[in-house]
Amino acid sequence: MSNRSIVVISAGLSQPSSTRLLADRLADATVTELAARGITANVEYVELRDVAHEVVNMTLSGFASGPLKEVIEKVTAADGVIAVTPIFSASYSGLFKSFVDILDKDALVGRPVLVGATGGTGRHSLALEYALRPLFAYLRADVAGTAVFAATDDWADGGGDDVNPLPNRIRRAGRELAEMVADREPSAPVGLYDAVPSFEQLLGGA
């Protein structure tokens, strides 16, 4: 069996969080689909609320410190990313955007990304298409065709998949991300000195 790494980013602010719940469901669906393709997945979870202060500090200083540095390295080295945010004022949360802003502009180039969002009502669902998808398209990520929005009522029990389409949508999104990840070569681990230029580069090829 080959192996892939999946990083799950949740921007939920409360504990427990419906945003984290959706992120977990999307991760489970992706892992199941990868297993069906003979691929194991190492899943890393990132709660942005836990590094919120470090995100602000890096915004001001330009340097990542403490656990944030490790989080950025995980995202940069991942074979696939699941990113889920609550919707506030018809767009992604400020914490979510602040984290994306501190990533290197090339950190997600060609990276398979599955986006999801949560909100009080289904009226916020279009934020996935006019806010989240363009954000990751700008970063040149490979965004899965199916995005998943979960309103408060979607978590109610009963009714089955015909009444509540959320479970089916989660499975479809997980399948799409798994296919994208499986079709790519595994990402090489980030080395300590990968960003250090060679002597040849320093001398301009002389």
Secondary structure, DSSP 8 states (H G I E B T S, - for coil): -EEEEEEEEE---SSS-HHHHHHHHHHHHHHHHHHHTTEEEEEEEEEGGGGHHHHHHHHHHS---THHHHHHHHHHH-SEEEEEEEEETTEE-HHHHHHHHHS-TTTTTT-EEEEEEEESSGGGTTHIIIIIHHHHHHTT-EE-S--EEEEGGGG---SHHHH--HHHHHHHHHHHHHHHHHTS-------TTTTS--HHHHTTT-
